[in-house]
Amino acid sequence: MANILYMAISKDGFIAGPNDETPWSDESWESFNKFVLSCNLVLMGRRTYEIMRQNDEFAVGPHYVVVTNDPTLDVGDFGKLSIKKASDMPEAEKIGIIGGGELNGTLARLDVIDEMILDIEPIELQSGIRLFGKYDAPLKLEPIGSTQLGAATVQRHYRIVHK
């Protein structure tokens, strides 16, 4: 079992701009979709769900779960759950965590992320949503690998050393 966080991120540390914009390269989007398709279960926060639903960006295959504290949120055919402690994490062979910042920060603080894949884009957003939202999440990272995606995007893959 592995819980893997996958994010594209600007070189100044934002996963989305102030208006939720994600101006990532085609190569990063392609890599992201391959990752999602390799997962049994995909966790996303409420805002990520709303944006992906609006743009119809869900790949067919994995089971999607929206992590929210709003019991009235309509998520259609997707699952919904609240994660307040480590034992609230669902179980699956490979869980993809695809944001946003608040979900990432919560799961990092609960120490339930096993690996992190970051597509580092050569742009600066200067403001917006940070990788771990409003949370400080000092993680000890062990490099697994690095891949060039297209001409300018670098993908870094890390194992998280648990406390």
Secondary structure, 3 states (H helix, E strand, C coil): CEEEEEEEEECCCEEECCCCCCCCCHHHHHHHHHHHHCCCEEEEEHHHHHHHHHHCCCCCCCEEEEECCCCCCCCCCCEEECCCCHHHCCCCCEEEECCCHHHHHHHHHCCCCCEEEEEEECCCCCCCEECCCCCCCCCEEEEEEEEEECCCEEEEEEEEECC
